Amino acid sequence: MSMQEQEEEETRSGFLLRNLIKGLLWFAVIITAFILLEGYIQENFESHIAEIRANPGILYGIYTLSEIVFGILPPELFMMIWILDKIDVSGFIVNLSILTVISYGAGILGYYIGNKFSKTAFYQNRIREKYLKQYEKNLKKFGGYLVFVGAVTPVPFSATCMLAGSVNMNFKTFLLICISRVFRFAAYGWMVWTFPNWFNG
């Protein structure tokens, strides 16, 4: 059986599982590197960490741009930055909540862009052809389930939201599906907070 035939026969659960495994493997690499390098970063980049602490708006701005532009930087990276600041658990939860709201908002913006601008030449030539076309087949096959997979796996969340908007998915249904993004951030946030403490005592 060819690779293409295998992809065509892939089930919803298989599609989700494959991308979840990819996400967990990528997260394992990031968190392992963070645990190994945390002491070095604290020692050698203390001034930069203090600058971030003093100007959190810059960090949120970079994160917002990343979430809109198809998640070019993993959200877990921003979660780890707050750990470097020796933040307490309540502060971490507050910042995690802000990251979650920004990501959810970026998804809604993506839906709006897909819904209002999908017929324009810029969208078709610059956005769809370069970033979205590879997911269109999955949208036709899985429908709103693709948005769910984008919300909980490394499949670009904003991209799936734009596609949902471009096919006029029911907005209330879309918003309900996107709530799964909250659970993804809660789970990864817990791991980011907990794992370094396990290994560093």
N, C-alpha and C positions, 0 to 999 in steps of 0.2 A: 504493500500500500504506500502510495506516495505521500510526501509531507502535506501536500495540498489536500488530498483526500482525508488525511487524519484530521486536519484543521476543520474541514467541512463537517466531519462527524463528531467533533468535540461537543460534549454536553455542557450545560450550564455549570454543573458542579465541577466538571473537569476544567473549564475555563477559569472559574473562581479559584480552584485549588492550585492550578499552575501559577497563577499570578500571586496568590498568597505566599507560596513557597519562594518565589522570586523575591517578594518583599521581605520575607523573614530572613532570607540569606543575605540580602543587601543590608538589612538592619543589623544582623550579626557582625558583618564586617565593620560597619560604622561604630557600633557600640564597643567592639573589641579594641579598635584603634583608639577610641576615646578613653577607655579604661587604661590602656597602656601608656597613653601620652598625656593624661590629665595632669600629672605632677609636673611634667616638663612644660606644658602650656602655662600652668599657673605660675611657674617660676620665671619664665622668659617673656611672657606676654601680659604681665600684671597691669601695665599702664594701659594697654588696649582694652583689657577687660573692664578697667575702671572707666574708660571713656565710653564704652558701651553702656555701662550702668548709669552714667550721667546723661546719656542721650539715647534712651530706648526707642525714641521715635524713628531714628535712622534705621535701626534694626527692623522695626515693624514695617517701615517703608520698603526695605529690601525684600522682606518676606512677602509683603503684599504683591509686589511686582513679580516675584517668583511664582506665586500661586496663580496669578492671572496668566502669565506666560508659560502655562503648561507644566508648572512644578519643576523648574530647572534646578532648584535646590531642594533637597529632601527636608520636610518639616522637622524630622527628628534632629537635624543639625541645629535648628534654632532652639529646640528644647534643651539640647546639651549646653548651649551657650549660657543659659541661665544657671545651670549647675556649676559652671566655672565661677560664677559670681558668689558662690557659697550661700545661695538664697535658701530661705527656710521653706518648709513644705507649703505653707499658706501662700507665700509669694510665688512659688512655682506653680501652684494651682491657678492663681490669678493670671499669670503670664500664659499658661497653657490654655486657659479659657479664651484669652485674647487671640492667640494663634488660631484656635478653633473657629471663633467668630469670623476672623479675617478669611479663613479658608472657605467657610460656608458662604460668606458674602461674595468671594471670588467666583464660586460656582454659580451663584445667582447672576452675577455680571456676565459670566460665560454664556448662560442660557439666554440672557437678553441680547447679547451680541449675535448669537446664532439665530435667534428669532427675528431680529430686526434687520440684520445686514447680510444674511446668507445669500441673497440674490445679487449682491454687489460684486463688481469685478475684483475689488481688493480682497474680499473674503474668499472668493472662489480661487483666485490665482495665488494669493499670498498665504492664506490661512488653511483653506481646505486642502489644496494640492500638497503643501509642504508638511502639514502637521496632522490633519484630520482624516485624510483619505484612507489611511491604513486601518482606521477603526470603523469605517462605514459598514464593512461587511458584517462585523460583529454587532453593530447597531441594528441592522436588518434582521439578524439572526436572533439576538437576545433582547432587543427593545430596551425598556427601562432597566433591565437587569445589568446592562452595560454601565449605567450610571452608578449602580450599587457597587459593581466591581471597581470602578474608578474611585469611589469614595473610600474603599477599604484596602485597596492594593496599590502598587506603584503605577498602574495604568493612569495616565494623566487625567486628573479629576476635572480640570477646567475644560479639557478637550472633549470629554464625554458630555459635559454640560452644554457646550456649544452645539454639539451634534443633537442633543435632546431639544434644544431650542430651535434648531433648523428644521426639525420635523414636527414642530408644534406639539410636543408632548404636553399633556395636561399639566398645568403649572402646579396645582396642589399635589398631584401625584409626584411630580418632580421634587417638590420641597420635602415631602415625606420620605422619599428614597434617600435624599441627601442627609437626613438625620443620622444615617449610618456613619457619616463622616465623624460625627461627635464620638461615637463608640470607638472608632479607629484611633482618634487622638487620645482618648482616655486610656486605651490599652497600651499604646506606645509611650504615652507620658508616664504611666506607671512603671514600665520597663526601664525607661531612661532614668527615672528617679531611683529605682530599686537596685538595678544590676550593679552600678558602680559601688554602692554601699556594701553589697554582698562581697565583692572582690577586694575592696579596699578596707574592709573591716569597719 
